[in-house]
Amino acid sequence: MAPKSDPNSKLIAENRRARFDYAIESDLEAGVMLLGSEVKSLRQGGSNLGESYASVEGGELWLINSYVAPYREAKTWGHEERRRRKLLVSRRELSRLWNATAREGMTIVPMKWYFNERGIVKIKLGVAKGKKLADKRATSAERDWGRQKQRLLKHGARD
């Protein structure tokens, strides 16, 4: 019998293009400061990380341009859909991220939003370098070859 999955831990949104557009060097988990209506909206699954990024500004880490759908029941006391959200990381991680972006020319890309096992919203960030067009083609060719190889092995085993 399969173990029951935790109802609190759940993937909210994933930025699938992040691995295609960027070469991820390292990743980290961060907390997010949210309003109540945002958390309720995220529980319903209304969010998008596609065009968002993180930035170190004024000694703090911010998630910029992430979309959280408005919570209909909140009405007057709701939230802005694309407001800047503060990310919670340790000072050591913040200084490492600042060095990576300011000195090394890296980008901080949000990869996925999820509820952890305690039901708290977390975001997985990747420290990445942008890929050139040739790199994207190589990644695509590598992926296609992997699929084709799996098909050949699968059909070869039957014959």
DSSP file (Angstrom, degrees, kcal/mol; ACC not computed):
  #  RESIDUE AA STRUCTURE BP1 BP2  ACC     N-H-->O    O-->H-N    N-H-->O    O-->H-N    TCO  KAPPA ALPHA  PHI   PSI    X-CA   Y-CA   Z-CA
    1    1 A M              0   0    0      0, 0.0     0, 0.0     0, 0.0     0, 0.0   0.000 360.0 360.0 360.0 135.5    0.0    0.0    0.0
    2    2 A A        -     0   0    0      1,-0.1     2,-0.1     3,-0.0     3,-0.1  -0.476 360.0-107.3 -74.2 142.0    1.3    3.4   -0.9
    3    3 A P        -     0   0    0      0, 0.0     2,-0.2     0, 0.0    -1,-0.1  -0.402  39.3-102.5 -68.5 146.5    2.0    5.9    1.9
    4    4 A K        -     0   0    0     -2,-0.1     2,-0.2     1,-0.1     0, 0.0  -0.455  35.2-123.1 -69.0 137.5   -0.5    8.7    2.2
    5    5 A S        -     0   0    0     -2,-0.2    -1,-0.1     1,-0.1    -3,-0.0  -0.555  31.0-101.3 -80.1 148.8    0.8   12.0    0.9
    6    6 A D        -     0   0    0     -2,-0.2     3,-0.2     1,-0.2    -1,-0.1  -0.542  23.9-147.9 -69.8 124.3    0.8   14.9    3.3
    7    7 A P  S    S+     0   0    0      0, 0.0    -1,-0.2     0, 0.0    -2,-0.0   0.758  95.2  55.9 -67.5 -21.8   -2.1   17.2    2.5
    8    8 A N  S    S+     0   0    0    109,-0.2     2,-0.5     1,-0.0   110,-0.1   0.883  92.1  74.7 -77.7 -37.4   -0.2   20.3    3.6
    9    9 A S        +     0   0    0     -3,-0.2     2,-0.3   108,-0.2   107,-0.2  -0.650  64.5 147.3 -82.5 123.2    2.8   19.8    1.2
   10   10 A K  E     -A  115   0A   0    105,-1.2   105,-2.8    -2,-0.5     2,-0.4  -0.983  50.2-114.2-158.2 138.9    1.8   20.7   -2.3
   11   11 A L  E     -A  114   0A   0     -2,-0.3   103,-0.3   103,-0.2     3,-0.1  -0.637  29.1-179.5 -75.8 128.7    3.3   22.2   -5.4
   12   12 A I  E     -     0   0A   0    101,-2.6     2,-0.3    -2,-0.4    35,-0.2   0.896  62.4 -14.3 -93.4 -55.9    1.7   25.6   -6.1
   13   13 A A  E     -A  113   0A   0    100,-1.4   100,-2.9    33,-0.1    -1,-0.4  -0.992  56.1-156.9-150.9 151.3    3.5   26.8   -9.3
   14   14 A E  E     -A  112   0A   0     -2,-0.3     2,-1.1    98,-0.2    98,-0.3  -0.996  16.2-141.3-134.6 137.8    6.7   25.8  -11.2
   15   15 A N    >   +     0   0    0     96,-3.3     3,-1.0    -2,-0.4     4,-0.4  -0.779  26.2 174.4 -96.0  90.2    8.8   27.8  -13.6
   16   16 A R  T 3  S+     0   0    0     -2,-1.1     3,-0.5     1,-0.3     4,-0.5   0.757  73.2  60.6 -73.0 -24.4    9.5   25.1  -16.2
   17   17 A R  T 3> S+     0   0    0      1,-0.2     4,-2.9     2,-0.2     3,-0.3   0.662  83.8  82.3 -75.4 -15.1   11.3   27.5  -18.6
   18   18 A A  H <> S+     0   0    0     -3,-1.0     4,-2.0     1,-0.3    -1,-0.2   0.907  92.5  45.6 -58.5 -44.4   13.9   28.4  -15.9
   19   19 A R  H  4 S+     0   0    0     -3,-0.5    -1,-0.3    -4,-0.4    -2,-0.2   0.761 115.3  48.9 -71.8 -23.8   16.0   25.3  -16.7
   20   20 A F  H  4 S+     0   0    0     -4,-0.5    -2,-0.2    -3,-0.3    -1,-0.2   0.898 118.8  36.1 -79.4 -42.7   15.7   25.9  -20.4
   21   21 A D  H  < S+     0   0    0     -4,-2.9   110,-2.6   109,-0.1     2,-0.3   0.705 121.2  41.7 -84.2 -21.6   16.6   29.6  -20.3
   22   22 A Y  E  < S-B  130   0A   0     -4,-2.0     2,-0.8    -5,-0.3   108,-0.2  -0.930  70.6-130.1-131.2 149.6   19.2   29.5  -17.6
   23   23 A A  E     -B  129   0A   0    106,-3.3   106,-1.8    -2,-0.3     2,-0.5  -0.885  35.2-140.4 -94.0 106.6   22.1   27.2  -16.5
   24   24 A I  E     +B  128   0A   0     -2,-0.8   104,-0.2   104,-0.2     3,-0.1  -0.567  24.9 178.4 -76.3 119.9   21.3   26.7  -12.8
   25   25 A E  E     -     0   0A   0    102,-2.8     2,-0.3    -2,-0.5   103,-0.2   0.888  65.9 -15.7 -86.6 -46.2   24.5   26.8  -10.7
   26   26 A S  E     -B  127   0A   0    101,-1.3   101,-3.0     2,-0.0    -1,-0.3  -0.956  61.0-147.2-151.8 166.8   23.0   26.4   -7.2
   27   27 A D  E     -B  126   0A   0     -2,-0.3     2,-0.3    99,-0.3    99,-0.2  -0.940  10.1-175.3-138.7 162.5   19.6   26.6   -5.5
   28   28 A L  E     -B  125   0A   0     97,-2.3    97,-3.0    -2,-0.3     2,-0.4  -0.979  24.2-118.8-152.5 160.5   18.2   27.5   -2.2
   29   29 A E  E     -B  124   0A   0     -2,-0.3     2,-0.3    95,-0.2    95,-0.2  -0.858  31.7-178.8-105.0 138.2   14.9   27.6   -0.3
   30   30 A A  E     -B  123   0A   0     93,-2.6    93,-2.6    -2,-0.4    59,-0.2  -0.963  23.9-123.2-135.1 152.1   13.5   30.8    1.0
   31   31 A G  E     -BC 122  88A   0     57,-1.9    57,-2.7    -2,-0.3     2,-0.4  -0.502  24.9-140.2 -85.0 163.4   10.4   31.9    2.9
   32   32 A V  E     - C   0  87A   0     89,-0.8     2,-0.7    55,-0.2    55,-0.2  -0.990   7.7-133.9-130.1 134.1    8.0   34.4    1.5
   33   33 A M        +     0   0    0     53,-2.5    53,-0.3    -2,-0.4     2,-0.3  -0.790  41.6 169.8 -86.3 115.2    6.1   37.2    3.4
   34   34 A L        -     0   0    0     -2,-0.7     2,-0.2    51,-0.1    51,-0.0  -0.851  33.7-119.2-126.0 158.9    2.5   37.0    2.2
   35   35 A L     >  -     0   0    0     -2,-0.3     4,-1.9     1,-0.1     3,-0.3  -0.524  36.6-107.4 -86.7 163.2   -0.8   38.5    3.1
   36   36 A G  H  > S+     0   0    0      1,-0.2     4,-2.1     2,-0.2     5,-0.2   0.885 119.7  52.4 -60.4 -40.6   -3.7   36.2    4.2
   37   37 A S  H  > S+     0   0    0     40,-0.2     4,-1.9     1,-0.2    -1,-0.2   0.825 107.3  53.8 -67.6 -29.5   -5.6   36.7    0.9
   38   38 A E  H  > S+     0   0    0     -3,-0.3     4,-2.5     2,-0.2    -1,-0.2   0.909 107.8  49.2 -69.2 -41.8   -2.5   35.7   -1.0
   39   39 A V  H  X S+     0   0    0     -4,-1.9     4,-2.1     2,-0.2    -2,-0.2   0.919 111.8  48.8 -63.9 -43.0   -2.1   32.4    1.0
   40   40 A K  H  X S+     0   0    0     -4,-2.1     4,-1.1     1,-0.2    -1,-0.2   0.896 111.7  49.4 -64.0 -39.2   -5.7   31.5    0.4
   41   41 A S  H  X>S+     0   0    0     -4,-1.9     5,-1.9     1,-0.2     4,-0.5   0.897 109.6  51.5 -66.0 -40.1   -5.4   32.2   -3.3
   42   42 A L  H ><5S+     0   0    0     -4,-2.5     3,-0.8     1,-0.2    -2,-0.2   0.856 103.9  57.8 -65.5 -35.0   -2.3   30.1   -3.5
   43   43 A R  H 3<5S+     0   0    0     -4,-2.1    -1,-0.2     1,-0.3    -2,-0.2   0.826 106.0  50.4 -63.1 -30.2   -4.1   27.2   -1.8
   44   44 A Q  H 3<5S-     0   0    0     -4,-1.1    -1,-0.3    -3,-0.3    -2,-0.2   0.589 121.2-113.6 -82.8 -10.7   -6.6   27.4   -4.6
   45   45 A G  T <<5 +     0   0    0     -3,-0.8     2,-1.1    -4,-0.5    -3,-0.2   0.712  65.1 144.4  92.1  22.6   -3.7   27.3   -7.1
   46   46 A G      < +     0   0    0     -5,-1.9    23,-2.7    23,-0.1     2,-0.3  -0.688  33.9 101.7 -99.2  85.7   -3.8   30.8   -8.7
   47   47 A S  E     -H   68   0B   0     -2,-1.1     2,-0.3    21,-0.2    21,-0.2  -0.987  43.7-160.4-156.4 165.1   -0.3   31.8   -9.3
   48   48 A N  E     +H   67   0B   0     19,-2.1    19,-2.3    -2,-0.3     3,-0.1  -0.967  11.6 179.1-151.5 132.3    2.4   32.2  -12.0
   49   49 A L    >   +     0   0    0     -2,-0.3     3,-1.3   -35,-0.2   -34,-0.1   0.312  53.5 110.6-110.0   4.9    6.2   32.5  -11.7
   50   50 A G  T 3  S+     0   0    0      1,-0.3    -1,-0.1   -36,-0.1    16,-0.1   0.833  87.6  25.7 -54.7 -44.6    6.9   32.6  -15.5
   51   51 A E  T 3  S+     0   0    0     14,-0.3    -1,-0.3    -3,-0.1     2,-0.1   0.236 100.8 109.6-106.3  12.7    8.1   36.3  -15.7
   52   52 A S    <   +     0   0    0     -3,-1.3     2,-0.3    58,-0.1    13,-0.2  -0.457  37.5 175.1 -93.9 163.0    9.3   36.8  -12.2
   53   53 A Y  E     -D   64   0A   0     11,-1.8    11,-3.2    56,-0.1     2,-0.3  -0.955  25.5-119.6-153.1 166.2   12.8   37.2  -10.8
   54   54 A A  E     -DE  63 108A   0     54,-2.3    54,-0.6    -2,-0.3     2,-0.3  -0.874  26.6-173.5-114.4 148.8   14.4   37.9   -7.4
   55   55 A S  E     -D   62   0A   0      7,-2.3     7,-2.8    -2,-0.3     2,-0.7  -0.998  25.6-130.2-144.0 143.3   16.7   40.9   -6.7
   56   56 A V  E     +D   61   0A   0     -2,-0.3     2,-0.4     5,-0.2     5,-0.2  -0.853  40.4 163.8 -93.1 114.3   18.8   42.0   -3.7
   57   57 A E  E >   -D   60   0A   0      3,-2.6     3,-1.2    -2,-0.7    -2,-0.1  -0.993  61.2  -7.6-136.2 126.7   17.9   45.7   -3.0
   58   58 A G  T 3  S-     0   0    0     -2,-0.4    -1,-0.1     1,-0.3     3,-0.1   0.833 127.7 -54.0  62.5  34.4   18.6   47.7    0.1
   59   59 A G  T 3  S+     0   0    0      1,-0.2     2,-0.3    35,-0.1    -1,-0.3   0.652 121.1  96.2  76.1  13.6   20.0   44.7    2.0
   60   60 A E  E <  S-D   57   0A   0     -3,-1.2    -3,-2.6    34,-0.1     2,-0.5  -0.938  71.9-122.9-133.7 157.0   16.8   42.6    1.4
   61   61 A L  E     -DF  56  87A   0     26,-0.6    26,-3.0    -2,-0.3     2,-0.4  -0.881  30.8-169.7-103.3 128.4   15.8   40.0   -1.1
   62   62 A W  E     -DF  55  86A   0     -7,-2.8    -7,-2.3    -2,-0.5     2,-0.6  -0.929  21.4-141.5-122.5 140.7   12.6   40.7   -3.1
   63   63 A L  E     -DF  54  85A   0     22,-3.4    22,-2.3    -2,-0.4     2,-0.4  -0.906  30.7-162.2 -96.7 120.6   10.5   38.6   -5.5
   64   64 A I  E     +D   53   0A   0    -11,-3.2   -11,-1.8    -2,-0.6    20,-0.1  -0.875  56.4   1.8-115.6 137.2    9.5   40.9   -8.3
   65   65 A N  S    S+     0   0    0     17,-0.5     2,-0.3    -2,-0.4   -14,-0.3   0.722  78.5 149.0  68.0  27.2    6.7   40.5  -10.9
   66   66 A S        -     0   0    0     17,-0.4     2,-0.5    -3,-0.2    -1,-0.2  -0.727  41.5-131.4 -88.5 144.0    5.2   37.2   -9.6
   67   67 A Y  E     +H   48   0B   0    -19,-2.3   -19,-2.1    -2,-0.3     2,-0.4  -0.835  25.9 176.4-103.2 127.3    1.5   36.8  -10.1
   68   68 A V  E     -H   47   0B   0     13,-1.5   -21,-0.2    -2,-0.5    15,-0.1  -0.990  34.3-121.8-124.5 120.3   -0.9   35.7   -7.4
   69   69 A A        -     0   0    0    -23,-2.7   -23,-0.1    -2,-0.4   -28,-0.1  -0.215  34.8 -97.8 -60.1 147.4   -4.5   35.7   -8.5
   70   70 A P        -     0   0    0      0, 0.0     2,-0.7     0, 0.0    -1,-0.1  -0.405  32.5-122.4 -66.3 143.1   -6.9   37.9   -6.5
   71   71 A Y    >>  -     0   0    0      1,-0.2     3,-1.3    -3,-0.1     4,-0.7  -0.793  18.2-150.8 -88.8 116.0   -8.9   36.0   -3.8
   72   72 A R  G >4 S+     0   0    0     -2,-0.7     3,-0.7     1,-0.3    -1,-0.2   0.843  90.9  53.8 -60.7 -38.7  -12.5   36.7   -4.6
   73   73 A E  G 34 S+     0   0    0      1,-0.2    -1,-0.3     2,-0.1     3,-0.2   0.686  98.0  65.9 -72.2 -16.8  -13.8   36.5   -1.0
   74   74 A A  G X4 S+     0   0    0     -3,-1.3     3,-1.9     1,-0.2    -1,-0.2   0.807  70.0 159.1 -75.3 -29.1  -11.3   39.1    0.2
   75   75 A K  G X< S+     0   0    0     -4,-0.7     3,-1.0    -3,-0.7    -1,-0.2  -0.205  70.1  16.6  46.5-102.5  -12.9   41.9   -1.9
   76   76 A T  G 3  S+     0   0    0      1,-0.3    -1,-0.3    -2,-0.2    -2,-0.1   0.847 130.8  47.6 -69.9 -35.8  -11.9   45.2   -0.4
   77   77 A W  G <  S+     0   0    0     -3,-1.9    -1,-0.3     2,-0.0   -40,-0.2  -0.056  88.2 120.0 -98.9  33.2   -9.0   43.9    1.7
   78   78 A G    <   -     0   0    0     -3,-1.0     2,-0.3     1,-0.1   -40,-0.1   0.223  58.8-107.0 -77.5-156.1   -7.4   41.9   -1.0
   79   79 A H        -     0   0    0    -42,-0.1     2,-0.3   -11,-0.1    -1,-0.1  -0.884  26.8 -96.0-134.7 162.9   -3.9   42.2   -2.5
   80   80 A E    >   -     0   0    0     -2,-0.3     3,-0.8     1,-0.1   -12,-0.1  -0.629  32.6-135.1 -77.2 141.3   -2.3   43.5   -5.6
   81   81 A E  T 3  S+     0   0    0     -2,-0.3   -13,-1.5     1,-0.2    -1,-0.1   0.900  97.7  30.0 -67.6 -41.0   -1.6   40.7   -8.1
   82   82 A R  T 3  S+     0   0    0    -15,-0.2   -17,-0.5   -17,-0.1    -1,-0.2  -0.172  84.9 142.8-114.4  39.5    2.0   41.6   -9.0
   83   83 A R    <   -     0   0    0     -3,-0.8   -17,-0.4   -15,-0.1     2,-0.3  -0.358  59.6 -96.0 -76.4 161.1    3.3   43.3   -5.9
   84   84 A R        -     0   0    0    -20,-0.1     2,-0.4   -19,-0.1   -20,-0.2  -0.612  40.8-157.0 -76.4 132.8    6.9   43.0   -4.7
   85   85 A R  E     - F   0  63A   0    -22,-2.3   -22,-3.4    -2,-0.3     2,-0.3  -0.943  13.5-125.2-117.4 133.4    7.1   40.2   -2.0
   86   86 A K  E     - F   0  62A   0     -2,-0.4   -53,-2.5   -53,-0.3     2,-0.4  -0.562  21.4-147.4 -77.8 134.8    9.9   40.1    0.5
   87   87 A L  E     -CF  32  61A   0    -26,-3.0     2,-0.7    -2,-0.3   -26,-0.6  -0.829   9.0-135.6-103.3 142.8   11.9   36.8    0.6
   88   88 A L  E     +C   31   0A   0    -57,-2.7   -57,-1.9    -2,-0.4     2,-0.3  -0.866  39.2 144.9-106.4 112.6   13.3   35.5    3.9
   89   89 A V        -     0   0    0     -2,-0.7   -28,-0.1   -59,-0.2   -59,-0.1  -0.905  50.1 -91.6-136.4 165.3   16.9   34.2    3.8
   90   90 A S     >  -     0   0    0     -2,-0.3     4,-2.5     1,-0.1     5,-0.2  -0.307  37.6-110.6 -73.9 163.1   19.8   34.2    6.3
   91   91 A R  H  > S+     0   0    0      1,-0.2     4,-2.5     2,-0.2     5,-0.2   0.884 119.0  54.0 -61.3 -39.0   22.3   37.0    6.2
   92   92 A R  H  > S+     0   0    0      2,-0.2     4,-2.0     1,-0.2    -1,-0.2   0.928 110.9  45.1 -62.6 -45.6   25.0   34.6    4.9
   93   93 A E  H  > S+     0   0    0      1,-0.2     4,-2.6     2,-0.2    -2,-0.2   0.895 111.6  53.8 -64.3 -39.7   22.8   33.5    2.0
   94   94 A L  H  X S+     0   0    0     -4,-2.5     4,-2.4     1,-0.2    -2,-0.2   0.912 109.7  46.4 -62.8 -42.9   21.9   37.2    1.3
   95   95 A S  H  X S+     0   0    0     -4,-2.5     4,-2.3     2,-0.2    -1,-0.2   0.881 112.0  51.4 -68.1 -36.0   25.5   38.2    1.1
   96   96 A R  H  X S+     0   0    0     -4,-2.0     4,-2.1     2,-0.2    -2,-0.2   0.907 111.9  47.0 -64.4 -41.8   26.2   35.2   -1.1
   97   97 A L  H  X S+     0   0    0     -4,-2.6     4,-2.3     2,-0.2     5,-0.2   0.889 110.7  51.9 -66.9 -39.5   23.3   36.1   -3.5
   98   98 A W  H  X S+     0   0    0     -4,-2.4     4,-2.9     1,-0.2     5,-0.5   0.928 110.7  48.2 -63.3 -43.8   24.5   39.7   -3.6
   99   99 A N  H  X>S+     0   0    0     -4,-2.3     4,-1.8     1,-0.2     5,-1.4   0.908 111.3  50.9 -60.8 -42.4   28.0   38.6   -4.5
  100  100 A A  H  <5S+     0   0    0     -4,-2.1     6,-2.5     3,-0.2     4,-0.2   0.895 118.4  36.3 -65.1 -39.9   26.7   36.3   -7.2
  101  101 A T  H  X5S+     0   0    0     -4,-2.3     4,-0.5     4,-0.2    -2,-0.2   0.921 124.2  37.7 -80.9 -44.3   24.5   39.0   -8.8
  102  102 A A  H  <5S+     0   0    0     -4,-2.9    -3,-0.2    -5,-0.2    -2,-0.2   0.912 130.5  23.5 -77.1 -42.7   26.6   42.1   -8.4
  103  103 A R  T  <5S+     0   0    0     -4,-1.8    -3,-0.2    -5,-0.5    -2,-0.1   0.868 129.5  36.2 -93.8 -40.3   30.1   40.7   -9.0
  104  104 A E  T  4<S-     0   0    0     -5,-1.4    -3,-0.2    -4,-0.2    -4,-0.1   0.513  98.8-121.8 -97.6  -4.9   29.6   37.5  -11.1
  105  105 A G     <  +     0   0    0     -4,-0.5    -4,-0.2    -6,-0.2    -3,-0.1   0.771  57.8 151.3  73.0  26.3   26.7   38.7  -13.3
  106  106 A M        -     0   0    0     -6,-2.5     2,-0.4    -7,-0.1    23,-0.2  -0.351  37.4-134.8 -84.4 169.4   24.3   35.9  -12.2
  107  107 A T  E     - G   0 128A   0     21,-3.0    21,-3.1    -2,-0.1     2,-0.7  -0.951   8.3-134.0-124.0 144.9   20.5   36.0  -12.0
  108  108 A I  E     -EG  54 127A   0    -54,-0.6   -54,-2.3    -2,-0.4    19,-0.2  -0.895  29.6-173.4-101.1 113.7   18.3   34.8   -9.2
  109  109 A V  E     - G   0 126A   0     17,-3.1    17,-3.1    -2,-0.7     2,-0.4  -0.915  23.0-131.0-112.6 126.5   15.4   32.8  -10.8
  110  110 A P  E     + G   0 125A   0      0, 0.0    15,-0.2     0, 0.0   -92,-0.1  -0.623  25.9 179.3 -72.9 130.7   12.4   31.5   -8.9
  111  111 A M  E     -     0   0A   0     13,-3.5   -96,-3.3    -2,-0.4     2,-0.3   0.825  56.9  -6.3-103.9 -41.5   12.0   27.8   -9.8
  112  112 A K  E     -AG  14 124A   0     12,-1.2    12,-3.0   -98,-0.3     2,-0.4  -0.989  48.2-146.1-157.0 150.8    9.0   26.7   -7.8
  113  113 A W  E     +AG  13 123A   0   -100,-2.9  -101,-2.6    -2,-0.3  -100,-1.4  -0.920  34.4 156.1-109.4 139.0    6.5   27.7   -5.1
  114  114 A Y  E     -AG  11 122A   0      8,-2.4     8,-3.2    -2,-0.4     2,-0.5  -0.991  44.7-112.6-157.3 161.5    5.2   25.1   -2.8
  115  115 A F  E     -AG  10 121A   0   -105,-2.8  -105,-1.2    -2,-0.3     6,-0.2  -0.881  38.7-139.8 -93.6 128.1    3.7   24.4    0.6
  116  116 A N    >   -     0   0    0      4,-2.6     3,-2.1    -2,-0.5  -106,-0.1  -0.129  37.7 -82.3 -78.3-175.9    6.2   22.5    2.8
  117  117 A E  T 3  S+     0   0    0      1,-0.3  -109,-0.2     2,-0.1  -108,-0.2   0.723 131.8  53.7 -64.1 -20.7    5.1   19.7    5.2
  118  118 A R  T 3  S-     0   0    0      2,-0.1    -1,-0.3  -110,-0.1     3,-0.1   0.441 120.4-107.7 -90.4  -0.7    4.1   22.2    7.8
  119  119 A G  S <  S+     0   0    0     -3,-2.1     2,-0.4     1,-0.3    -2,-0.1   0.675  73.8 138.3  85.3  17.6    1.9   24.1    5.4
  120  120 A I        -     0   0    0      1,-0.0    -4,-2.6   -89,-0.0     2,-0.3  -0.794  58.0-113.4 -99.8 139.2    4.1   27.1    5.0
  121  121 A V  E     + G   0 115A   0     -2,-0.4   -89,-0.8    -6,-0.2     2,-0.3  -0.549  41.4 175.4 -73.9 127.7    4.7   28.7    1.6
  122  122 A K  E     -BG  31 114A   0     -8,-3.2    -8,-2.4    -2,-0.3     2,-0.4  -0.902  18.2-148.9-127.3 157.8    8.3   28.3    0.4
  123  123 A I  E     -BG  30 113A   0    -93,-2.6   -93,-2.6    -2,-0.3     2,-0.6  -0.993   9.1-141.9-129.2 137.7   10.0   29.3   -2.8
  124  124 A K  E     -BG  29 112A   0    -12,-3.0   -13,-3.5    -2,-0.4   -12,-1.2  -0.882  22.9-165.2 -99.4 120.4   13.0   27.5   -4.4
  125  125 A L  E     -BG  28 110A   0    -97,-3.0   -97,-2.3    -2,-0.6     2,-0.4  -0.812   6.2-153.1-106.6 145.3   15.4   30.0   -6.0
  126  126 A G  E     -BG  27 109A   0    -17,-3.1   -17,-3.1    -2,-0.3     2,-0.7  -0.967  10.5-143.1-117.9 134.3   18.1   29.2   -8.5
  127  127 A V  E     +BG  26 108A   0   -101,-3.0  -102,-2.8    -2,-0.4  -101,-1.3  -0.866  44.4 165.5 -92.0 118.1   21.3   31.2   -8.9
  128  128 A A  E     -BG  24 107A   0    -21,-3.1   -21,-3.0    -2,-0.7     2,-0.4  -0.861  41.4-134.4-139.6 161.7   21.8   31.0  -12.7
  129  129 A K  E     -B   23   0A   0   -106,-1.8  -106,-3.3    -2,-0.3   -23,-0.1  -0.930  40.9-106.7-112.1 143.5   23.6   32.3  -15.8
  130  130 A G  E     -B   22   0A   0     -2,-0.4     2,-0.3  -108,-0.2  -108,-0.2  -0.412  32.2-128.7 -69.1 143.8   21.6   33.0  -18.9
  131  131 A K        -     0   0    0   -110,-2.6     2,-0.1    -2,-0.1    -1,-0.1  -0.679  14.3-130.9 -92.0 147.3   22.1   30.5  -21.8
  132  132 A K     >  -     0   0    0     -2,-0.3     4,-2.0     1,-0.1     5,-0.2  -0.423  34.1 -99.0 -83.9 169.3   22.9   31.6  -25.3
  133  133 A L  H  > S+     0   0    0      1,-0.2     4,-2.1     2,-0.2     5,-0.2   0.882 124.0  53.0 -60.1 -40.3   20.9   30.3  -28.3
  134  134 A A  H  > S+     0   0    0      1,-0.2     4,-2.3     2,-0.2    -1,-0.2   0.883 107.5  51.8 -64.0 -37.8   23.5   27.6  -29.1
  135  135 A D  H  > S+     0   0    0      2,-0.2     4,-2.3     1,-0.2    -1,-0.2   0.894 108.6  51.0 -64.3 -39.8   23.4   26.4  -25.5
  136  136 A K  H  X S+     0   0    0     -4,-2.0     4,-2.4     2,-0.2    -2,-0.2   0.898 110.1  49.8 -64.7 -39.8   19.6   26.1  -25.7
  137  137 A R  H  X S+     0   0    0     -4,-2.1     4,-2.7     2,-0.2    -2,-0.2   0.911 110.2  50.3 -64.6 -41.7   19.9   24.1  -28.9
  138  138 A A  H  X S+     0   0    0     -4,-2.3     4,-2.4     2,-0.2    -2,-0.2   0.906 110.7  49.3 -63.5 -41.4   22.5   21.8  -27.4
  139  139 A T  H  X S+     0   0    0     -4,-2.3     4,-2.3     2,-0.2    -1,-0.2   0.919 112.3  48.2 -62.3 -44.1   20.2   21.2  -24.4
  140  140 A S  H  X S+     0   0    0     -4,-2.4     4,-2.5     2,-0.2    -2,-0.2   0.909 112.1  48.4 -63.8 -43.0   17.3   20.5  -26.7
  141  141 A A  H  X S+     0   0    0     -4,-2.7     4,-2.4     2,-0.2    -1,-0.2   0.891 111.2  51.0 -64.8 -39.4   19.3   18.1  -28.8
  142  142 A E  H  X S+     0   0    0     -4,-2.4     4,-2.0     2,-0.2    -2,-0.2   0.910 111.1  47.8 -63.1 -43.7   20.6   16.3  -25.7
  143  143 A R  H  X S+     0   0    0     -4,-2.3     4,-2.1     2,-0.2    -2,-0.2   0.919 112.1  49.4 -64.1 -44.4   17.1   15.9  -24.4
  144  144 A D  H  X S+     0   0    0     -4,-2.5     4,-2.5     1,-0.2    -2,-0.2   0.900 110.3  50.5 -62.6 -41.2   15.8   14.6  -27.7
  145  145 A W  H  X S+     0   0    0     -4,-2.4     4,-2.7     1,-0.2    -1,-0.2   0.891 108.1  53.3 -64.7 -38.8   18.6   12.1  -27.9
  146  146 A G  H  X S+     0   0    0     -4,-2.0     4,-2.0     2,-0.2    -1,-0.2   0.912 110.9  46.5 -61.1 -43.0   17.9   10.8  -24.4
  147  147 A R  H  X S+     0   0    0     -4,-2.1     4,-2.2     2,-0.2    -2,-0.2   0.929 113.4  48.2 -64.1 -45.3   14.2   10.2  -25.4
  148  148 A Q  H  X S+     0   0    0     -4,-2.5     4,-2.5     1,-0.2    -2,-0.2   0.898 110.2  52.1 -63.7 -40.2   15.2    8.5  -28.6
  149  149 A K  H  X S+     0   0    0     -4,-2.7     4,-2.5     1,-0.2    -1,-0.2   0.904 108.8  50.7 -62.3 -42.1   17.7    6.3  -26.8
  150  150 A Q  H  X S+     0   0    0     -4,-2.0     4,-2.4     2,-0.2    -1,-0.2   0.902 110.2  49.9 -62.8 -41.1   15.0    5.3  -24.2
  151  151 A R  H  X S+     0   0    0     -4,-2.2     4,-2.9     2,-0.2     5,-0.3   0.923 110.8  49.4 -62.8 -44.2   12.7    4.4  -27.1
  152  152 A L  H  X S+     0   0    0     -4,-2.5     4,-2.6     1,-0.2    -2,-0.2   0.918 112.8  46.7 -62.5 -43.2   15.4    2.3  -28.8
  153  153 A L  H  X S+     0   0    0     -4,-2.5     4,-1.6     2,-0.2    -1,-0.2   0.899 113.6  49.1 -64.6 -39.7   16.2    0.4  -25.5
  154  154 A K  H  X S+     0   0    0     -4,-2.4     4,-0.8    -5,-0.2    -2,-0.2   0.935 117.0  39.9 -66.3 -47.2   12.5   -0.2  -24.8
  155  155 A H  H  X S+     0   0    0     -4,-2.9     4,-1.4     1,-0.2     3,-0.2   0.826 112.5  56.8 -73.3 -31.3   11.7   -1.5  -28.3
  156  156 A G  H  < S+     0   0    0     -4,-2.6    -1,-0.2    -5,-0.3    -2,-0.2   0.836 102.6  55.3 -66.6 -32.6   15.0   -3.4  -28.5
  157  157 A A  H  < S+     0   0    0     -4,-1.6    -1,-0.2     1,-0.2    -2,-0.2   0.794 106.0  52.4 -70.7 -28.5   14.1   -5.3  -25.3
  158  158 A R  H  <        0   0    0     -4,-0.8    -1,-0.2    -3,-0.2    -2,-0.2   0.864 360.0 360.0 -75.1 -37.2   10.8   -6.5  -26.8
  159  159 A D     <        0   0    0     -4,-1.4    -1,-0.2     0, 0.0    -2,-0.2   0.482 360.0 360.0 -76.0 360.0   12.3   -7.9  -30.0
